[in-house]
Amino acid sequence: MRKVLSVLMLLLGTALGVQGADVVHVAPWDLHSSFWVSLHQTLIDDATRETARDLKGFTDAERTAWGEAVAAYRAAGGKGELTFAKPMQITSDALSQVADDAPDPVIDAPLSDALKRAAPVYRAHGWAEDDRAARFFISYAAGLLRDAGPELVRAHEKVYGAAWPEHIALYVTPHAGPYGAYTMKGLSGGWITTMSCRDAGYQGFRALEMVLHANLAEQFLRNDREARKKVVGWRSETHRCDRGKDVLPN
């Protein structure tokens, strides 16, 4: 019990030390709280909602701007799961090239106009709270990765016979698609993981499992049929999804 309390106190101390738009480096991960990626994921979430979010406190102009941005996302998504639609993936990749707190960046992506239209609204309504939640999540996830990450990475490499990526950009956001976390190979060549800091199943010590899970699925299973056989159908209470469905779409 004393050891657990010591770990929690250490993580809390780390949390208090995370400031502003700092990127937290825990090799091979860089943990980000990005305004632009969080906005992107929030618009995706709004575009997939059956019931529109409550826009109480928004001005008429803000409601119009936000509604137009959500409509643009919904239209760009086409059929199927919107998170994994090509325009969304291209935009996710483009935003990984943008500074997390850039005030008015050049965004070379299909949904650039929608993002720019919604940005002032998100800064006024939601971003401050989302950033605090992401920073707190990053603080204890980074502590867990520092403590246990290297050993778990070596174990995964041994089991699957493949090297772990040398660098992974991990974006902690309020939403992250239907499963709360996913990894994609960026068009520029790097690995990009997006993970929700608000999913109830990914809190506390479960964050460590899910960071590894999200990376494992894309890196080791996508093109390795034998590795796929080892885990397809595996279920976890912390993830609550069937790997044969959530990370290996045809």
C-alpha positions in Angstrom: 0.0 0.0 0.0 2.8 2.4 0.9 4.5 1.7 -2.4 1.3 2.4 -4.3 0.8 5.7 -2.5 4.4 6.6 -3.2 3.9 6.0 -6.9 0.7 8.1 -6.9 2.4 11.0 -5.1 5.2 10.9 -7.6 2.7 11.0 -10.5 0.8 13.9 -8.9 4.1 15.8 -8.5 4.8 15.3 -12.2 1.3 16.5 -13.0 1.8 19.7 -11.3 5.0 20.3 -13.2 3.5 20.0 -16.7 3.0 23.4 -18.1 1.6 25.1 -21.3 2.3 23.5 -24.6 5.3 21.5 -23.4 5.8 18.2 -25.3 6.6 15.4 -22.8 9.4 13.1 -24.1 9.4 9.5 -22.9 11.3 7.6 -25.6 10.0 6.5 -28.0 6.9 8.5 -27.2 6.4 12.3 -27.5 3.2 13.1 -25.6 1.2 16.1 -26.8 -1.7 18.2 -25.8 -2.4 19.9 -29.1 -5.1 22.6 -29.6 -5.5 21.7 -33.3 -5.6 17.9 -32.9 -8.0 18.2 -30.0 -10.2 20.5 -32.1 -10.1 18.0 -35.0 -11.1 15.1 -32.7 -13.9 17.2 -31.2 -15.3 18.1 -34.6 -15.2 14.4 -35.6 -17.0 13.5 -32.4 -19.7 16.2 -32.9 -20.2 15.1 -36.5 -20.9 11.5 -35.4 -23.2 12.3 -32.5 -26.8 11.2 -32.7 -27.8 14.1 -30.5 -26.2 17.5 -31.0 -24.1 18.9 -28.1 -25.5 21.6 -25.9 -24.2 24.9 -27.2 -25.4 26.9 -24.2 -23.3 30.0 -23.8 -22.4 30.3 -27.5 -23.3 33.5 -29.3 -25.4 33.2 -32.5 -22.3 33.7 -34.6 -20.4 31.0 -32.7 -23.3 28.6 -33.1 -23.3 29.2 -36.8 -19.5 28.9 -37.2 -19.5 25.7 -35.2 -22.4 24.2 -37.0 -20.9 24.9 -40.4 -17.6 23.3 -39.3 -19.4 20.2 -38.0 -21.4 20.0 -41.2 -18.2 20.1 -43.3 -16.8 17.2 -41.3 -19.9 15.2 -41.7 -20.0 15.8 -45.4 -16.3 14.9 -45.8 -16.7 11.6 -43.9 -18.8 9.9 -46.5 -20.0 6.4 -45.6 -18.4 4.2 -42.9 -16.7 5.2 -39.7 -15.9 8.9 -40.0 -12.7 8.8 -37.9 -11.0 6.6 -40.4 -12.2 8.3 -43.6 -9.4 9.4 -45.8 -10.0 13.2 -45.4 -9.8 12.8 -41.6 -6.6 10.8 -41.8 -5.0 13.3 -44.1 -6.0 16.1 -41.8 -4.7 14.2 -38.7 -1.3 13.7 -40.5 -1.2 17.4 -41.5 -1.9 18.5 -37.9 1.0 16.4 -36.7 3.2 18.9 -38.6 1.7 21.9 -36.8 2.9 23.3 -33.5 0.5 22.3 -30.7 -0.3 25.9 -29.7 0.2 27.6 -33.1 -2.2 30.6 -33.2 -2.9 30.6 -37.0 -0.9 27.9 -38.8 -0.9 27.0 -42.4 -2.8 23.7 -42.5 -2.4 21.7 -45.8 -5.4 19.5 -45.4 -8.9 18.9 -46.8 -10.6 20.2 -43.6 -8.4 23.3 -43.1 -11.2 25.8 -43.7 -13.6 24.0 -41.2 -10.8 23.9 -38.6 -10.1 27.6 -39.0 -13.8 28.5 -38.8 -14.2 26.5 -35.6 -10.9 27.5 -33.9 -12.1 30.8 -32.2 -15.2 29.1 -30.9 -13.2 26.2 -29.4 -10.7 28.6 -27.8 -13.6 30.3 -26.1 -15.6 27.2 -25.2 -13.9 24.0 -24.2 -10.2 24.1 -25.0 -9.0 25.3 -21.6 -10.8 22.4 -19.8 -9.8 19.9 -22.4 -6.1 21.0 -22.2 -6.1 20.6 -18.4 -7.6 17.1 -18.6 -5.0 16.1 -21.3 -2.1 17.6 -19.2 -3.2 15.6 -16.1 -3.5 12.4 -18.2 -0.1 13.0 -19.8 1.6 13.6 -16.4 0.7 10.2 -15.0 0.9 8.3 -18.3 4.4 9.6 -18.8 5.4 8.4 -15.3 4.0 5.0 -16.0 5.8 4.8 -19.3 9.1 5.9 -17.8 8.8 3.2 -15.1 7.4 0.2 -17.0 7.6 1.2 -20.7 11.1 -0.1 -21.6 10.5 -3.5 -20.1 7.1 -4.0 -21.7 8.4 -2.8 -25.1 11.2 -5.4 -25.0 8.7 -8.1 -24.0 6.4 -7.2 -27.0 9.4 -7.2 -29.4 10.4 -10.7 -28.2 6.9 -12.1 -28.6 6.1 -10.6 -32.0 9.6 -10.7 -33.4 9.5 -7.1 -34.6 11.2 -3.9 -33.5 9.2 -1.2 -31.7 9.0 2.1 -33.6 11.8 4.5 -32.8 9.4 7.4 -32.5 5.7 7.7 -31.8 3.8 11.0 -31.6 1.1 10.4 -29.0 -1.7 13.0 -29.0 -3.9 13.1 -25.9 -7.3 14.5 -26.8 -10.8 14.7 -25.4 -12.1 12.2 -28.0 -10.4 9.6 -30.2 -12.8 7.8 -32.4 -15.2 5.0 -31.6 -12.6 3.0 -29.6 -11.0 5.8 -27.6 -7.5 5.2 -29.2 -5.9 4.4 -32.5 -2.6 4.5 -34.3 -1.9 5.5 -37.9 1.1 5.7 -40.1 1.6 9.3 -41.1 2.0 10.2 -44.7 5.3 11.8 -43.7 6.5 8.5 -42.4 6.0 8.7 -38.6 3.7 6.8 -36.3 0.8 8.9 -34.8 -1.3 7.6 -31.9 -4.4 9.5 -30.8 -5.8 8.6 -27.4 -8.8 10.0 -25.4 -8.1 11.3 -21.9 -11.8 11.2 -21.0 -12.6 7.5 -21.8 -13.4 6.0 -18.4 -11.7 2.7 -19.4 -8.3 4.3 -20.0 -7.8 6.1 -16.7 -5.0 5.5 -14.1 -2.9 2.5 -14.6 -5.0 1.4 -17.5 -3.4 4.2 -19.5 -0.2 2.2 -19.8 -1.9 -0.8 -21.3 -3.8 1.2 -23.8 -0.8 3.2 -25.0 1.0 -0.1 -25.7 -2.2 -1.6 -27.2 -2.7 1.2 -29.7 0.8 1.0 -30.9 0.9 -2.8 -31.0 -2.1 -3.2 -33.1 -0.9 -1.0 -36.0 2.8 -1.7 -35.9 2.8 -5.5 -35.3 -0.5 -6.8 -36.6 -1.4 -4.8 -39.7 0.8 -6.8 -42.0 1.6 -9.9 -39.9 -1.0 -12.6 -40.3 0.7 -14.9 -37.8 0.8 -12.2 -35.1 -2.8 -11.4 -35.9 -3.8 -15.0 -35.1 -2.3 -14.6 -31.6 -4.6 -11.7 -30.7 -7.6 -11.5 -33.0 -10.6 -12.0 -30.8 -8.7 -11.1 -27.6 -10.8 -8.9 -25.3 -9.8 -6.6 -22.4 -12.0 -5.0 -19.9 -9.8 -1.9 -20.2 -10.3 -1.7 -24.0 -13.8 -3.3 -24.3 -13.4 -3.9 -28.0 -12.6 -6.9 -30.2 -9.2 -6.4 -31.8 -10.3 -8.3 -34.9 -12.8 -5.4 -35.4 -11.3 -2.3 -34.0 -7.8 -2.1 -35.3 -7.8 -4.4 -38.3 -10.5 -3.1 -40.6 -10.6 -4.5 -44.1 
